[in-house]
Amino acid sequence: MLYKEKTIMLKNGQLCTLRSADSGDAQEMLDFIRRVSGETAFLTRYEDEVTMTANVEAEFLTSRLLSTREIMISAYIDGKLAANAGIDSLPPRDRLKHRAEMGISVLREFWGLGLGSVLMEAIIESAKAAEYEQLELEVVTENERGLTLYRKFGFELYGTRENTFKYRDGKSSACHLMLKKL
């Protein structure tokens, strides 16, 4: 899905442009994914696990643009990729087509500016346009910022999966399962 470019003002007065990422953004997106993956233990991978090539990422971003139900929305501040959010559909089966999974990631230097809320609004709007009835996500139980954001937008906890993440140091984290009816 294509997200129509939009410029908004953040809490601190900075302008932020929301738009769909395209194939020309592939290398910047990979750099973003590596960096954000290294900044927090709340994402599914370590930065050294981001191994796809720019060509593979370009194909992925193009597939999102061509999709009628999946989307990638990027947030740029001063021309720099600051945050990203997306919707992924579940396998294309009639019994699942009402549900979608979503996720958001924000570079640490841009935390607290309202990017999560801005992207959440865009994701919910896009999910409704794609005719989903339910958005779902997983959030590490210790991710208080994420939990606060998701609750603010009406996501409800429906379960907890223990031992979801197993870290390299041997520790583990559980994830809450949350959903929002659209």
VMD Tcl script that builds the backbone (N, CA, C; Angstrom):
set m [mol new atoms 546]
animate dup $m
set s [atomselect $m all]
$s set {name element resname resid chain x y z} {
  {N N MET 1 A 0.848 -1.179 0.000}
  {CA C MET 1 A 0.000 0.000 0.000}
  {C C MET 1 A 0.887 1.233 0.000}
  {N N LEU 2 A 0.462 2.183 -0.707}
  {CA C LEU 2 A 1.163 3.458 -0.725}
  {C C LEU 2 A 0.584 4.360 0.357}
  {N N TYR 3 A 1.456 4.937 1.160}
  {CA C TYR 3 A 1.016 5.909 2.150}
  {C C TYR 3 A 1.248 7.289 1.564}
  {N N LYS 4 A 0.206 8.067 1.477}
  {CA C LYS 4 A 0.316 9.408 0.919}
  {C C LYS 4 A 1.140 10.275 1.858}
  {N N GLU 5 A 2.202 10.870 1.314}
  {CA C GLU 5 A 3.126 11.662 2.122}
  {C C GLU 5 A 2.398 12.737 2.915}
  {N N LYS 6 A 2.843 12.879 4.171}
  {CA C LYS 6 A 2.220 13.831 5.081}
  {C C LYS 6 A 3.304 14.428 5.972}
  {N N THR 7 A 3.252 15.731 6.201}
  {CA C THR 7 A 4.186 16.384 7.114}
  {C C THR 7 A 3.411 16.839 8.342}
  {N N ILE 8 A 3.945 16.521 9.511}
  {CA C ILE 8 A 3.299 16.862 10.774}
  {C C ILE 8 A 4.327 17.514 11.701}
  {N N MET 9 A 3.835 18.199 12.711}
  {CA C MET 9 A 4.725 18.807 13.693}
  {C C MET 9 A 4.752 17.933 14.942}
  {N N LEU 10 A 5.953 17.668 15.431}
  {CA C LEU 10 A 6.130 16.856 16.630}
  {C C LEU 10 A 6.019 17.714 17.885}
  {N N LYS 11 A 6.028 17.069 19.045}
  {CA C LYS 11 A 5.896 17.753 20.339}
  {C C LYS 11 A 6.906 18.879 20.531}
  {N N ASN 12 A 8.119 18.687 19.992}
  {CA C ASN 12 A 9.183 19.670 20.191}
  {C C ASN 12 A 9.216 20.746 19.103}
  {N N GLY 13 A 8.223 20.735 18.204}
  {CA C GLY 13 A 8.152 21.726 17.148}
  {C C GLY 13 A 8.857 21.332 15.861}
  {N N GLN 14 A 9.571 20.202 15.862}
  {CA C GLN 14 A 10.228 19.745 14.643}
  {C C GLN 14 A 9.197 19.202 13.667}
  {N N LEU 15 A 9.494 19.360 12.371}
  {CA C LEU 15 A 8.644 18.786 11.343}
  {C C LEU 15 A 9.084 17.363 11.047}
  {N N CYS 16 A 8.111 16.521 10.782}
  {CA C CYS 16 A 8.348 15.113 10.483}
  {C C CYS 16 A 7.547 14.765 9.238}
  {N N THR 17 A 8.187 14.104 8.303}
  {CA C THR 17 A 7.502 13.660 7.090}
  {C C THR 17 A 7.264 12.166 7.180}
  {N N LEU 18 A 6.017 11.771 6.999}
  {CA C LEU 18 A 5.646 10.358 6.933}
  {C C LEU 18 A 5.454 10.014 5.467}
  {N N ARG 19 A 6.013 8.880 5.052}
  {CA C ARG 19 A 5.833 8.433 3.675}
  {C C ARG 19 A 6.158 6.956 3.563}
  {N N SER 20 A 5.738 6.382 2.452}
  {CA C SER 20 A 6.103 4.998 2.173}
  {C C SER 20 A 7.574 4.934 1.811}
  {N N ALA 21 A 8.236 3.923 2.305}
  {CA C ALA 21 A 9.609 3.660 1.878}
  {C C ALA 21 A 9.533 2.978 0.515}
  {N N ASP 22 A 10.497 3.271 -0.350}
  {CA C ASP 22 A 10.529 2.616 -1.653}
  {C C ASP 22 A 11.897 1.999 -1.892}
  {N N SER 23 A 12.089 1.404 -3.041}
  {CA C SER 23 A 13.329 0.669 -3.317}
  {C C SER 23 A 14.562 1.547 -3.187}
  {N N GLY 24 A 14.441 2.831 -3.460}
  {CA C GLY 24 A 15.570 3.748 -3.327}
  {C C GLY 24 A 15.994 3.979 -1.888}
  {N N ASP 25 A 15.175 3.570 -0.946}
  {CA C ASP 25 A 15.466 3.728 0.482}
  {C C ASP 25 A 16.100 2.482 1.096}
  {N N ALA 26 A 16.388 1.469 0.274}
  {CA C ALA 26 A 16.794 0.164 0.795}
  {C C ALA 26 A 18.026 0.234 1.700}
  {N N GLN 27 A 19.099 0.870 1.251}
  {CA C GLN 27 A 20.310 0.892 2.066}
  {C C GLN 27 A 20.089 1.686 3.348}
  {N N GLU 28 A 19.391 2.811 3.260}
  {CA C GLU 28 A 19.103 3.599 4.459}
  {C C GLU 28 A 18.246 2.791 5.431}
  {N N MET 29 A 17.301 2.022 4.901}
  {CA C MET 29 A 16.454 1.187 5.754}
  {C C MET 29 A 17.282 0.112 6.448}
  {N N LEU 30 A 18.184 -0.519 5.730}
  {CA C LEU 30 A 19.042 -1.534 6.351}
  {C C LEU 30 A 19.904 -0.923 7.451}
  {N N ASP 31 A 20.458 0.255 7.190}
  {CA C ASP 31 A 21.259 0.940 8.207}
  {C C ASP 31 A 20.408 1.266 9.436}
  {N N PHE 32 A 19.173 1.704 9.197}
  {CA C PHE 32 A 18.232 1.997 10.289}
  {C C PHE 32 A 17.948 0.731 11.103}
  {N N ILE 33 A 17.634 -0.362 10.411}
  {CA C ILE 33 A 17.292 -1.616 11.094}
  {C C ILE 33 A 18.470 -2.093 11.947}
  {N N ARG 34 A 19.675 -2.011 11.400}
  {CA C ARG 34 A 20.855 -2.411 12.171}
  {C C ARG 34 A 20.991 -1.549 13.428}
  {N N ARG 35 A 20.883 -0.250 13.237}
  {CA C ARG 35 A 21.082 0.663 14.357}
  {C C ARG 35 A 20.015 0.472 15.434}
  {N N VAL 36 A 18.752 0.477 15.035}
  {CA C VAL 36 A 17.674 0.358 16.023}
  {C C VAL 36 A 17.722 -1.008 16.713}
  {N N SER 37 A 18.139 -2.047 16.000}
  {CA C SER 37 A 18.255 -3.383 16.599}
  {C C SER 37 A 19.355 -3.434 17.643}
  {N N GLY 38 A 20.367 -2.588 17.499}
  {CA C GLY 38 A 21.448 -2.532 18.472}
  {C C GLY 38 A 21.159 -1.644 19.666}
  {N N GLU 39 A 20.101 -0.832 19.568}
  {CA C GLU 39 A 19.791 0.134 20.635}
  {C C GLU 39 A 18.853 -0.391 21.707}
  {N N THR 40 A 18.177 -1.486 21.438}
  {CA C THR 40 A 17.182 -1.971 22.393}
  {C C THR 40 A 17.105 -3.495 22.365}
  {N N ALA 41 A 16.732 -4.060 23.475}
  {CA C ALA 41 A 16.512 -5.510 23.562}
  {C C ALA 41 A 15.055 -5.860 23.286}
  {N N PHE 42 A 14.270 -4.889 22.831}
  {CA C PHE 42 A 12.840 -5.099 22.631}
  {C C PHE 42 A 12.472 -5.537 21.212}
  {N N LEU 43 A 13.451 -5.629 20.322}
  {CA C LEU 43 A 13.192 -6.066 18.950}
  {C C LEU 43 A 13.645 -7.511 18.771}
  {N N THR 44 A 13.231 -8.151 17.693}
  {CA C THR 44 A 13.435 -9.595 17.531}
  {C C THR 44 A 14.836 -10.006 17.136}
  {N N ARG 45 A 15.706 -9.045 16.778}
  {CA C ARG 45 A 17.037 -9.445 16.316}
  {C C ARG 45 A 18.124 -8.534 16.856}
  {N N TYR 46 A 19.329 -9.085 16.820}
  {CA C TYR 46 A 20.529 -8.301 17.107}
  {C C TYR 46 A 20.962 -7.611 15.808}
  {N N GLU 47 A 21.731 -6.540 15.938}
  {CA C GLU 47 A 22.137 -5.801 14.751}
  {C C GLU 47 A 22.969 -6.649 13.801}
  {N N ASP 48 A 23.751 -7.599 14.295}
  {CA C ASP 48 A 24.566 -8.435 13.404}
  {C C ASP 48 A 23.742 -9.498 12.679}
  {N N GLU 49 A 22.469 -9.599 13.026}
  {CA C GLU 49 A 21.584 -10.541 12.338}
  {C C GLU 49 A 20.864 -9.907 11.151}
  {N N VAL 50 A 21.101 -8.640 10.911}
  {CA C VAL 50 A 20.533 -7.961 9.741}
  {C C VAL 50 A 21.500 -8.226 8.595}
  {N N THR 51 A 21.216 -9.270 7.838}
  {CA C THR 51 A 22.162 -9.744 6.824}
  {C C THR 51 A 21.641 -9.635 5.398}
  {N N MET 52 A 20.421 -9.169 5.211}
  {CA C MET 52 A 19.912 -9.082 3.843}
  {C C MET 52 A 20.687 -8.008 3.072}
  {N N THR 53 A 20.695 -8.158 1.773}
  {CA C THR 53 A 21.371 -7.191 0.917}
  {C C THR 53 A 20.427 -6.034 0.594}
  {N N ALA 54 A 20.994 -4.966 0.089}
  {CA C ALA 54 A 20.167 -3.830 -0.323}
  {C C ALA 54 A 19.200 -4.239 -1.432}
  {N N ASN 55 A 19.605 -5.140 -2.306}
  {CA C ASN 55 A 18.704 -5.598 -3.375}
  {C C ASN 55 A 17.505 -6.360 -2.813}
  {N N VAL 56 A 17.757 -7.199 -1.830}
  {CA C VAL 56 A 16.661 -7.953 -1.199}
  {C C VAL 56 A 15.729 -6.986 -0.470}
  {N N GLU 57 A 16.296 -6.021 0.236}
  {CA C GLU 57 A 15.476 -5.030 0.941}
  {C C GLU 57 A 14.676 -4.195 -0.054}
  {N N ALA 58 A 15.273 -3.834 -1.176}
  {CA C ALA 58 A 14.564 -3.066 -2.211}
  {C C ALA 58 A 13.363 -3.851 -2.731}
  {N N GLU 59 A 13.542 -5.144 -2.947}
  {CA C GLU 59 A 12.426 -5.989 -3.396}
  {C C GLU 59 A 11.320 -6.034 -2.345}
  {N N PHE 60 A 11.728 -6.142 -1.081}
  {CA C PHE 60 A 10.748 -6.167 0.003}
  {C C PHE 60 A 9.947 -4.858 0.040}
  {N N LEU 61 A 10.647 -3.731 -0.021}
  {CA C LEU 61 A 9.971 -2.431 0.027}
  {C C LEU 61 A 9.041 -2.251 -1.174}
  {N N THR 62 A 9.466 -2.711 -2.339}
  {CA C THR 62 A 8.613 -2.648 -3.534}
  {C C THR 62 A 7.369 -3.514 -3.336}
  {N N SER 63 A 7.540 -4.679 -2.722}
  {CA C SER 63 A 6.385 -5.556 -2.485}
  {C C SER 63 A 5.367 -4.881 -1.577}
  {N N ARG 64 A 5.832 -4.095 -0.617}
  {CA C ARG 64 A 4.915 -3.365 0.263}
  {C C ARG 64 A 4.150 -2.292 -0.525}
  {N N LEU 65 A 4.827 -1.616 -1.427}
  {CA C LEU 65 A 4.160 -0.584 -2.234}
  {C C LEU 65 A 3.092 -1.188 -3.143}
  {N N LEU 66 A 3.354 -2.375 -3.653}
  {CA C LEU 66 A 2.434 -3.026 -4.584}
  {C C LEU 66 A 1.301 -3.776 -3.885}
  {N N SER 67 A 1.456 -4.019 -2.596}
  {CA C SER 67 A 0.457 -4.762 -1.835}
  {C C SER 67 A -0.813 -3.927 -1.636}
  {N N THR 68 A -1.933 -4.597 -1.580}
  {CA C THR 68 A -3.193 -3.911 -1.275}
  {C C THR 68 A -3.502 -3.942 0.217}
  {N N ARG 69 A -2.719 -4.730 0.996}
  {CA C ARG 69 A -3.055 -4.886 2.413}
  {C C ARG 69 A -1.871 -4.764 3.355}
  {N N GLU 70 A -0.662 -4.639 2.841}
  {CA C GLU 70 A 0.519 -4.505 3.693}
  {C C GLU 70 A 1.176 -3.163 3.404}
  {N N ILE 71 A 1.793 -2.587 4.441}
  {CA C ILE 71 A 2.342 -1.249 4.281}
  {C C ILE 71 A 3.579 -1.065 5.149}
  {N N MET 72 A 4.451 -0.192 4.707}
  {CA C MET 72 A 5.609 0.250 5.478}
  {C C MET 72 A 5.560 1.770 5.456}
  {N N ILE 73 A 5.532 2.377 6.634}
  {CA C ILE 73 A 5.488 3.839 6.753}
  {C C ILE 73 A 6.745 4.289 7.490}
  {N N SER 74 A 7.480 5.203 6.873}
  {CA C SER 74 A 8.713 5.708 7.461}
  {C C SER 74 A 8.529 7.149 7.892}
  {N N ALA 75 A 9.206 7.504 8.979}
  {CA C ALA 75 A 9.154 8.865 9.513}
  {C C ALA 75 A 10.540 9.488 9.374}
  {N N TYR 76 A 10.585 10.650 8.735}
  {CA C TYR 76 A 11.843 11.353 8.493}
  {C C TYR 76 A 11.840 12.695 9.214}
  {N N ILE 77 A 12.945 12.959 9.905}
  {CA C ILE 77 A 13.143 14.252 10.563}
  {C C ILE 77 A 14.431 14.835 9.997}
  {N N ASP 78 A 14.331 16.031 9.458}
  {CA C ASP 78 A 15.487 16.669 8.807}
  {C C ASP 78 A 16.127 15.745 7.782}
  {N N GLY 79 A 15.290 15.012 7.041}
  {CA C GLY 79 A 15.772 14.127 5.991}
  {C C GLY 79 A 16.358 12.818 6.475}
  {N N LYS 80 A 16.336 12.576 7.786}
  {CA C LYS 80 A 16.912 11.365 8.362}
  {C C LYS 80 A 15.806 10.399 8.785}
  {N N LEU 81 A 15.964 9.127 8.436}
  {CA C LEU 81 A 15.011 8.105 8.845}
  {C C LEU 81 A 15.079 7.942 10.361}
  {N N ALA 82 A 13.997 8.303 11.043}
  {CA C ALA 82 A 13.955 8.314 12.502}
  {C C ALA 82 A 13.129 7.172 13.083}
  {N N ALA 83 A 12.139 6.706 12.327}
  {CA C ALA 83 A 11.234 5.677 12.836}
  {C C ALA 83 A 10.557 4.980 11.665}
  {N N ASN 84 A 9.996 3.832 11.958}
  {CA C ASN 84 A 9.380 3.025 10.924}
  {C C ASN 84 A 8.253 2.193 11.543}
  {N N ALA 85 A 7.216 1.963 10.772}
  {CA C ALA 85 A 6.114 1.117 11.244}
  {C C ALA 85 A 5.543 0.354 10.056}
  {N N GLY 86 A 4.942 -0.789 10.333}
  {CA C GLY 86 A 4.383 -1.573 9.247}
  {C C GLY 86 A 3.245 -2.464 9.675}
  {N N ILE 87 A 2.508 -2.878 8.671}
  {CA C ILE 87 A 1.425 -3.848 8.837}
  {C C ILE 87 A 1.766 -5.045 7.966}
  {N N ASP 88 A 1.663 -6.233 8.540}
  {CA C ASP 88 A 1.842 -7.487 7.807}
  {C C ASP 88 A 0.566 -8.297 7.929}
  {N N SER 89 A 0.091 -8.782 6.794}
  {CA C SER 89 A -1.090 -9.641 6.841}
  {C C SER 89 A -0.673 -11.040 7.259}
  {N N LEU 90 A -1.615 -11.781 7.764}
  {CA C LEU 90 A -1.381 -13.182 8.102}
  {C C LEU 90 A -1.500 -13.981 6.807}
  {N N PRO 91 A -1.211 -15.274 6.833}
  {CA C PRO 91 A -1.325 -16.056 5.584}
  {C C PRO 91 A -2.681 -15.829 4.905}
  {N N PRO 92 A -2.692 -15.798 3.580}
  {CA C PRO 92 A -3.914 -15.455 2.839}
  {C C PRO 92 A -4.967 -16.563 2.861}
  {N N ARG 93 A -5.634 -16.652 3.976}
  {CA C ARG 93 A -6.712 -17.627 4.148}
  {C C ARG 93 A -7.958 -16.890 4.616}
  {N N ASP 94 A -9.096 -17.331 4.169}
  {CA C ASP 94 A -10.348 -16.659 4.509}
  {C C ASP 94 A -10.539 -16.507 6.010}
  {N N ARG 95 A -10.114 -17.491 6.775}
  {CA C ARG 95 A -10.323 -17.453 8.224}
  {C C ARG 95 A -9.393 -16.471 8.932}
  {N N LEU 96 A -8.382 -15.964 8.234}
  {CA C LEU 96 A -7.398 -15.075 8.847}
  {C C LEU 96 A -7.375 -13.672 8.257}
  {N N LYS 97 A -8.084 -13.447 7.167}
  {CA C LYS 97 A -7.927 -12.192 6.430}
  {C C LYS 97 A -8.427 -10.951 7.176}
  {N N HIS 98 A -9.111 -11.130 8.280}
  {CA C HIS 98 A -9.576 -9.992 9.077}
  {C C HIS 98 A -8.511 -9.494 10.047}
  {N N ARG 99 A -7.383 -10.227 10.165}
  {CA C ARG 99 A -6.340 -9.925 11.155}
  {C C ARG 99 A -5.055 -9.473 10.482}
  {N N ALA 100 A -4.322 -8.589 11.168}
  {CA C ALA 100 A -2.997 -8.160 10.708}
  {C C ALA 100 A -2.091 -7.960 11.912}
  {N N GLU 101 A -0.801 -8.125 11.683}
  {CA C GLU 101 A 0.201 -7.856 12.713}
  {C C GLU 101 A 0.863 -6.523 12.399}
  {N N MET 102 A 1.269 -5.821 13.443}
  {CA C MET 102 A 1.928 -4.530 13.220}
  {C C MET 102 A 3.106 -4.383 14.159}
  {N N GLY 103 A 4.005 -3.477 13.770}
  {CA C GLY 103 A 5.154 -3.187 14.604}
  {C C GLY 103 A 5.666 -1.780 14.357}
  {N N ILE 104 A 6.362 -1.252 15.336}
  {CA C ILE 104 A 6.933 0.104 15.271}
  {C C ILE 104 A 8.339 0.048 15.855}
  {N N SER 105 A 9.249 0.793 15.245}
  {CA C SER 105 A 10.577 0.969 15.837}
  {C C SER 105 A 11.008 2.421 15.656}
  {N N VAL 106 A 11.631 2.961 16.693}
  {CA C VAL 106 A 12.049 4.366 16.721}
  {C C VAL 106 A 13.496 4.421 17.208}
  {N N LEU 107 A 14.351 5.149 16.498}
  {CA C LEU 107 A 15.717 5.340 16.965}
  {C C LEU 107 A 15.704 6.046 18.315}
  {N N ARG 108 A 16.575 5.642 19.210}
  {CA C ARG 108 A 16.608 6.156 20.580}
  {C C ARG 108 A 16.696 7.686 20.635}
  {N N GLU 109 A 17.463 8.294 19.747}
  {CA C GLU 109 A 17.620 9.753 19.789}
  {C C GLU 109 A 16.308 10.486 19.524}
  {N N PHE 110 A 15.307 9.780 19.003}
  {CA C PHE 110 A 14.018 10.400 18.702}
  {C C PHE 110 A 12.907 9.955 19.650}
  {N N TRP 111 A 13.257 9.226 20.701}
  {CA C TRP 111 A 12.261 8.823 21.699}
  {C C TRP 111 A 11.702 10.073 22.379}
  {N N GLY 112 A 10.433 10.014 22.730}
  {CA C GLY 112 A 9.805 11.080 23.505}
  {C C GLY 112 A 9.293 12.253 22.681}
  {N N LEU 113 A 9.368 12.163 21.359}
  {CA C LEU 113 A 8.903 13.259 20.497}
  {C C LEU 113 A 7.476 13.052 19.980}
  {N N GLY 114 A 6.899 11.900 20.261}
  {CA C GLY 114 A 5.554 11.614 19.782}
  {C C GLY 114 A 5.515 10.833 18.485}
  {N N LEU 115 A 6.673 10.347 18.018}
  {CA C LEU 115 A 6.707 9.577 16.774}
  {C C LEU 115 A 5.874 8.302 16.853}
  {N N GLY 116 A 5.904 7.640 17.995}
  {CA C GLY 116 A 5.106 6.426 18.158}
  {C C GLY 116 A 3.630 6.699 17.957}
  {N N SER 117 A 3.141 7.786 18.533}
  {CA C SER 117 A 1.721 8.141 18.389}
  {C C SER 117 A 1.384 8.508 16.945}
  {N N VAL 118 A 2.258 9.275 16.324}
  {CA C VAL 118 A 2.031 9.676 14.929}
  {C C VAL 118 A 1.977 8.448 14.026}
  {N N LEU 119 A 2.925 7.541 14.218}
  {CA C LEU 119 A 2.936 6.327 13.400}
  {C C LEU 119 A 1.762 5.414 13.730}
  {N N MET 120 A 1.381 5.345 14.996}
  {CA C MET 120 A 0.242 4.504 15.372}
  {C C MET 120 A -1.033 4.996 14.692}
  {N N GLU 121 A -1.242 6.305 14.670}
  {CA C GLU 121 A -2.405 6.858 13.972}
  {C C GLU 121 A -2.388 6.479 12.496}
  {N N ALA 122 A -1.220 6.583 11.864}
  {CA C ALA 122 A -1.093 6.252 10.442}
  {C C ALA 122 A -1.334 4.764 10.193}
  {N N ILE 123 A -0.843 3.922 11.084}
  {CA C ILE 123 A -1.019 2.472 10.935}
  {C C ILE 123 A -2.492 2.091 11.102}
  {N N ILE 124 A -3.144 2.649 12.101}
  {CA C ILE 124 A -4.558 2.333 12.322}
  {C C ILE 124 A -5.396 2.797 11.134}
  {N N GLU 125 A -5.128 3.991 10.650}
  {CA C GLU 125 A -5.832 4.510 9.470}
  {C C GLU 125 A -5.612 3.586 8.266}
  {N N SER 126 A -4.386 3.139 8.058}
  {CA C SER 126 A -4.066 2.257 6.932}
  {C C SER 126 A -4.713 0.888 7.101}
  {N N ALA 127 A -4.744 0.374 8.316}
  {CA C ALA 127 A -5.371 -0.929 8.566}
  {C C ALA 127 A -6.867 -0.880 8.276}
  {N N LYS 128 A -7.492 0.205 8.651}
  {CA C LYS 128 A -8.916 0.363 8.347}
  {C C LYS 128 A -9.144 0.452 6.842}
  {N N ALA 129 A -8.279 1.196 6.143}
  {CA C ALA 129 A -8.396 1.325 4.685}
  {C C ALA 129 A -8.218 -0.027 3.999}
  {N N ALA 130 A -7.396 -0.896 4.592}
  {CA C ALA 130 A -7.177 -2.231 4.042}
  {C C ALA 130 A -8.263 -3.216 4.477}
  {N N GLU 131 A -9.236 -2.721 5.229}
  {CA C GLU 131 A -10.397 -3.492 5.678}
  {C C GLU 131 A -10.057 -4.607 6.662}
  {N N TYR 132 A -9.004 -4.398 7.455}
  {CA C TYR 132 A -8.754 -5.316 8.562}
  {C C TYR 132 A -9.754 -5.013 9.667}
  {N N GLU 133 A -10.064 -6.020 10.457}
  {CA C GLU 133 A -10.957 -5.848 11.592}
  {C C GLU 133 A -10.207 -5.862 12.917}
  {N N GLN 134 A -8.944 -6.306 12.874}
  {CA C GLN 134 A -8.196 -6.486 14.107}
  {C C GLN 134 A -6.705 -6.319 13.841}
  {N N LEU 135 A -6.035 -5.517 14.669}
  {CA C LEU 135 A -4.579 -5.374 14.644}
  {C C LEU 135 A -4.008 -6.094 15.850}
  {N N GLU 136 A -2.896 -6.797 15.650}
  {CA C GLU 136 A -2.274 -7.558 16.719}
  {C C GLU 136 A -0.793 -7.199 16.816}
  {N N LEU 137 A -0.228 -7.378 17.998}
  {CA C LEU 137 A 1.200 -7.144 18.182}
  {C C LEU 137 A 1.695 -7.923 19.377}
  {N N GLU 138 A 3.018 -8.058 19.449}
  {CA C GLU 138 A 3.698 -8.618 20.619}
  {C C GLU 138 A 4.597 -7.528 21.155}
  {N N VAL 139 A 4.674 -7.416 22.466}
  {CA C VAL 139 A 5.531 -6.411 23.097}
  {C C VAL 139 A 6.222 -7.044 24.299}
  {N N VAL 140 A 7.533 -6.850 24.381}
  {CA C VAL 140 A 8.303 -7.368 25.514}
  {C C VAL 140 A 7.713 -6.779 26.800}
  {N N THR 141 A 7.514 -7.613 27.788}
  {CA C THR 141 A 6.819 -7.195 29.008}
  {C C THR 141 A 7.508 -6.029 29.712}
  {N N GLU 142 A 8.815 -5.889 29.552}
  {CA C GLU 142 A 9.548 -4.791 30.186}
  {C C GLU 142 A 9.497 -3.490 29.385}
  {N N ASN 143 A 8.910 -3.509 28.215}
  {CA C ASN 143 A 8.868 -2.322 27.347}
  {C C ASN 143 A 7.723 -1.399 27.777}
  {N N GLU 144 A 7.960 -0.648 28.842}
  {CA C GLU 144 A 6.915 0.220 29.402}
  {C C GLU 144 A 6.464 1.298 28.416}
  {N N ARG 145 A 7.402 1.874 27.659}
  {CA C ARG 145 A 7.029 2.903 26.676}
  {C C ARG 145 A 6.068 2.322 25.634}
  {N N GLY 146 A 6.416 1.140 25.140}
  {CA C GLY 146 A 5.570 0.483 24.150}
  {C C GLY 146 A 4.198 0.153 24.708}
  {N N LEU 147 A 4.173 -0.419 25.889}
  {CA C LEU 147 A 2.897 -0.769 26.520}
  {C C LEU 147 A 2.010 0.458 26.717}
  {N N THR 148 A 2.606 1.556 27.156}
  {CA C THR 148 A 1.851 2.799 27.347}
  {C C THR 148 A 1.263 3.277 26.018}
  {N N LEU 149 A 2.082 3.261 24.970}
  {CA C LEU 149 A 1.615 3.682 23.645}
  {C C LEU 149 A 0.465 2.806 23.172}
  {N N TYR 150 A 0.633 1.508 23.242}
  {CA C TYR 150 A -0.393 0.600 22.718}
  {C C TYR 150 A -1.701 0.720 23.493}
  {N N ARG 151 A -1.602 0.837 24.801}
  {CA C ARG 151 A -2.827 1.019 25.601}
  {C C ARG 151 A -3.515 2.338 25.249}
  {N N LYS 152 A -2.725 3.388 25.043}
  {CA C LYS 152 A -3.273 4.698 24.663}
  {C C LYS 152 A -4.134 4.600 23.410}
  {N N PHE 153 A -3.763 3.706 22.494}
  {CA C PHE 153 A -4.491 3.560 21.245}
  {C C PHE 153 A -5.497 2.413 21.266}
  {N N GLY 154 A -5.804 1.910 22.450}
  {CA C GLY 154 A -6.887 0.947 22.590}
  {C C GLY 154 A -6.512 -0.513 22.437}
  {N N PHE 155 A -5.230 -0.832 22.435}
  {CA C PHE 155 A -4.834 -2.233 22.388}
  {C C PHE 155 A -5.060 -2.844 23.760}
  {N N GLU 156 A -5.523 -4.082 23.759}
  {CA C GLU 156 A -5.801 -4.795 24.998}
  {C C GLU 156 A -4.942 -6.047 25.079}
  {N N LEU 157 A -4.483 -6.336 26.280}
  {CA C LEU 157 A -3.695 -7.531 26.554}
  {C C LEU 157 A -4.610 -8.747 26.517}
  {N N TYR 158 A -4.199 -9.793 25.778}
  {CA C TYR 158 A -5.009 -11.016 25.778}
  {C C TYR 158 A -4.193 -12.255 26.144}
  {N N GLY 159 A -2.933 -12.059 26.463}
  {CA C GLY 159 A -2.119 -13.190 26.890}
  {C C GLY 159 A -0.662 -12.800 27.021}
  {N N THR 160 A 0.102 -13.704 27.602}
  {CA C THR 160 A 1.541 -13.499 27.752}
  {C C THR 160 A 2.232 -14.795 27.363}
  {N N ARG 161 A 3.225 -14.666 26.513}
  {CA C ARG 161 A 4.026 -15.816 26.100}
  {C C ARG 161 A 5.344 -15.745 26.860}
  {N N GLU 162 A 5.556 -16.693 27.742}
  {CA C GLU 162 A 6.793 -16.736 28.531}
  {C C GLU 162 A 7.968 -17.136 27.633}
  {N N ASN 163 A 9.153 -16.691 28.027}
  {CA C ASN 163 A 10.389 -17.109 27.368}
  {C C ASN 163 A 10.360 -16.863 25.850}
  {N N THR 164 A 9.756 -15.755 25.432}
  {CA C THR 164 A 9.654 -15.439 24.006}
  {C C THR 164 A 11.020 -15.135 23.420}
  {N N PHE 165 A 11.794 -14.298 24.087}
  {CA C PHE 165 A 13.143 -13.945 23.640}
  {C C PHE 165 A 14.151 -14.643 24.545}
  {N N LYS 166 A 15.155 -15.218 23.957}
  {CA C LYS 166 A 16.274 -15.801 24.697}
  {C C LYS 166 A 17.511 -15.026 24.249}
  {N N TYR 167 A 18.088 -14.249 25.155}
  {CA C TYR 167 A 19.212 -13.383 24.830}
  {C C TYR 167 A 20.533 -14.148 24.879}
  {N N ARG 168 A 21.535 -13.575 24.250}
  {CA C ARG 168 A 22.846 -14.214 24.179}
  {C C ARG 168 A 23.493 -14.377 25.539}
  {N N ASP 169 A 23.107 -13.560 26.506}
  {CA C ASP 169 A 23.677 -13.682 27.857}
  {C C ASP 169 A 22.955 -14.738 28.697}
  {N N GLY 170 A 21.970 -15.432 28.088}
  {CA C GLY 170 A 21.247 -16.486 28.786}
  {C C GLY 170 A 19.942 -16.046 29.427}
  {N N LYS 171 A 19.736 -14.735 29.558}
  {CA C LYS 171 A 18.482 -14.231 30.123}
  {C C LYS 171 A 17.379 -14.360 29.084}
  {N N SER 172 A 16.140 -14.234 29.546}
  {CA C SER 172 A 15.011 -14.297 28.618}
  {C C SER 172 A 13.965 -13.259 29.006}
  {N N SER 173 A 13.081 -12.985 28.065}
  {CA C SER 173 A 11.966 -12.065 28.300}
  {C C SER 173 A 10.684 -12.686 27.785}
  {N N ALA 174 A 9.607 -12.331 28.447}
  {CA C ALA 174 A 8.272 -12.716 28.000}
  {C C ALA 174 A 7.711 -11.584 27.127}
  {N N CYS 175 A 6.728 -11.921 26.335}
  {CA C CYS 175 A 6.035 -10.908 25.523}
  {C C CYS 175 A 4.545 -10.955 25.800}
  {N N HIS 176 A 3.964 -9.758 25.927}
  {CA C HIS 176 A 2.513 -9.654 26.003}
  {C C HIS 176 A 1.951 -9.701 24.590}
  {N N LEU 177 A 0.833 -10.348 24.438}
  {CA C LEU 177 A 0.095 -10.392 23.179}
  {C C LEU 177 A -1.044 -9.390 23.311}
  {N N MET 178 A -1.130 -8.467 22.351}
  {CA C MET 178 A -2.135 -7.407 22.432}
  {C C MET 178 A -2.894 -7.317 21.108}
  {N N LEU 179 A -4.135 -6.843 21.193}
  {CA C LEU 179 A -4.907 -6.645 19.974}
  {C C LEU 179 A -5.810 -5.428 20.115}
  {N N LYS 180 A -6.175 -4.914 18.970}
  {CA C LYS 180 A -7.105 -3.783 18.896}
  {C C LYS 180 A -8.149 -4.109 17.852}
  {N N LYS 181 A -9.414 -4.040 18.238}
  {CA C LYS 181 A -10.509 -4.182 17.288}
  {C C LYS 181 A -10.657 -2.863 16.542}
  {N N LEU 182 A -10.808 -2.951 15.240}
  {CA C LEU 182 A -10.902 -1.731 14.426}
  {C C LEU 182 A -12.351 -1.374 14.096}
}
mol reanalyze $m
mol bondsrecalc $m
mol representation Tube
mol addrep $m
